[in-house]
């Protein structure tokens, strides 16, 4: 009799512990919109409401995952009314945001209108992009570093680019130099992760740039371990199953040109000290360099594009530290062969893709995506930028970024890789 009572007591205590764990999780993160707000997520049958409880996809989840998922779903109804009120407030956002940041004023925006329906068949485009990605991820003859590892094998620090919005069930993997500043702004508005005088931001362009790139502003996967300990991977997998996951990519070589322009052609103290000084010493044989970027620029000491390419190809670079995120390959930032993305956008079709994605997420009535910069780095610039780069270097550089070209359907730049 005593043993039976002890057993029942143990079961009760364990149950209470798990419920308290979920309550703590809920209070910290919230899952007001654990149902997907889209109709295109692959794990669900067309037309069905992507709820948590049913579906063959959940049968493969470990018991702990399923238990957590069911408990999380129990609070959906009580949180939905709060979310609806917030959405009503967000509807009041301006259709043409007021530009308040110096950088945006200087660079300028392209406010020209775009008709996505007439220019592209977005649905077919997405099917083709996802098919290309899946085929090469499954192709055993196409190899690149980290391709074969599982999601569990990805170190926690490599998950820092996956931003989570629990309110709308969205995961965005940001890629620097691919409109990530404005997509981060959109995520801040949707998740209400940043307040202005006690009120959530409603207009993406009202959010100061310094706040956008502050890591404390966003909930990312790499923060889960600190919050949830051993349950962090379980929770990540639940969200990866149920949330809509998207990323935006760009022609890899053009992205490198854009990174070079913004970090080495403009005065940037951090990048001058961390990267420009070593490059100037190693590849331009400069000594006794100024300690500040303004002094260096005043003396005409700037990193050349050739120096930058040498730095990327130098085997010593990665031995010292992983590539900076601004030129790190997309497959290393977003793990596209381990994470099944629902939407793949491209900077080359940013306006159309962004408008279509916001419609699919059913948040297009809450905000509009900020317009493109007028002076955005163009693909047509490649020939000029790489004209003075030796052919052998260009070929090595392509091999370094080949996975990004192939996985995301960018054609091989044959004109740069041949005499």
Steps between C-alpha positions, in 0.01 A plus 500: 500500500783735592676433169185575303454830681863597440460417132187714471671783686799482265274518195319804643826679583645435153180627338504815711866560411430469128200733519705759689773467237253575223354794693848649537562446131171657410557808711846558353428442133127475441338307222194702425503383141636150517279416202666597174352807336571362157358243266821399327703322767582159361440280807124565484240390251348775284208675659551347841553711808855416609421416860736332739309189600439314176702396200750232410789740538463492877518122528875508449559750779645374828254470789638811670451705184143382457421562867641854483315569178164393640548705814605803298188473284271517804558874543434601141141608558571722799784678319324549166284789622809690618663451162192621313496825698865557419442434132223761496749754634759405240254554216529873567859502369577738216489373143809706421733506803682817596874455461661600828850352480797685356623199307164455327487869414848490348461177306146573388209269438339379183129572549404385151208261493531136403228267379602159630213313337584621151878467527540157654305187566605490861353164589678318217817692579497377859439141392800518265730658760410243762532213252852615405604525863362158596648327198854620565472435874404141415760463224784292641734603217478865601700550819592796714602541866231430764254369239457155652458596864160496669325790671610359838861520384486875442676680787284740696710804402426429132126546558529870581356611164162334550261764635172376650165680507272295727207736454457411133685170479790621284872417489726722291863419427672827428785530252704822523504707181167351392252760626541359849473838673147553373395139553621528858289813532198307374566224755523759780163648403334159476646357821468828692846437641585870523302789646504872427387692810319191625324427169610236244638637175244490219707643216819304410686813387443672835731247667854644538767301321708456817206324667435281198844338520514478879503128576292549814209622286429163339413154629732264313547125519841528660335665805279198564765303686547775755123517557383142471806284561463142382155570356635762256550264204157344556340845486702596192377189318139572592531852363680379186211257441221749559632846415551654156871523422644740244827654386617738227811437291702681237752431224806402709753711308276807503449453873879509544521826304225646717677390818826655383329827408324544833779383729817626330404787269315681779665600826430218741715503813427143605569345161808715451659375820386138477548438130645791301822538702592127469414505127709810432795347684475154343409581141613861442818494710404804703654560843438752775138541403281767664291377791180667382312457174464876445878545511549206265248631249655847526835348408349306211547163671207283403457128450472416131253246363802290408616505864153387607495206256847394614379508857205272416723252318778499758482169695627683809179703515270217605764356730495821700119531514191412293407739221323812615125473446507761223697268272430162658329259262120475528513124551707563815265769628162338432566124464264446203563125481408454867208745515209459260426859398146584391596811306818599316516864401764667285630853510482513121120474529472655847194720449291226342618229740448716809148600401409137425650373825316754716176394330569134567579578863172695515672804646490721190218706654716570805803647322677533170856402430732805482596589142832417337803728496542682170876443491498130583799304370402357160590167343621685191789638704670160534708525183648836600571404860670172411685631192827546692467179704722221359312215333639242743367700794157530340490124450602436861243749620227323306592168664481673839143620431391227258247350741314832524492533121370145448255465791321824422497469124749770402671430166871437500673826391677345203613839367704553819642149512651481152768696314 
